[in-house]
Amino acid sequence: MNPIKHVIDVLGGRTKVATLLGMSYQAVKKMEARGVLPRTEYTGETSYAKTLASNSNGAFTDEWLLNNASPKKSVA
């Protein structure tokens, strides 16, 4: 399962996610293709997981997203 695809589906598409995160549609598409959050999420430079989780109406938590969309994990 690709956790980023799951998040995009729950939140209503790439455009919605891009707007929430203040990034381009293309950046979200690349993040989805990789299935992981950017490195900056794990170095404390961004807080995308928290933003996405707070807009998910409880569908997932930021902890779940951080654990499942880590660049160190492979996407099945």
C-alpha positions, 0 to 999 in steps of 0.5 A: 500500500502506498501511504501517500496515495491513501492520503491523497485519496482521503483528502480529495486529490492531488490539487487539494493536498498541494493547496494544503501543503503550499506546494505544486501539484507536480511536487505532490505527484512526485511524492505520491510516485515515491510513496514517501514524505520528503526528507524535510519532514523527518528533519523538522523543517516541515510538518506536512504529516500534521497538516494532512492528518488534521484535515483528514477527519480522523482517517489517519494520524500524523504518527501513522503517516510518519511511520508508513511514509518514511523514506527508509521504508520500501513501498510495496 
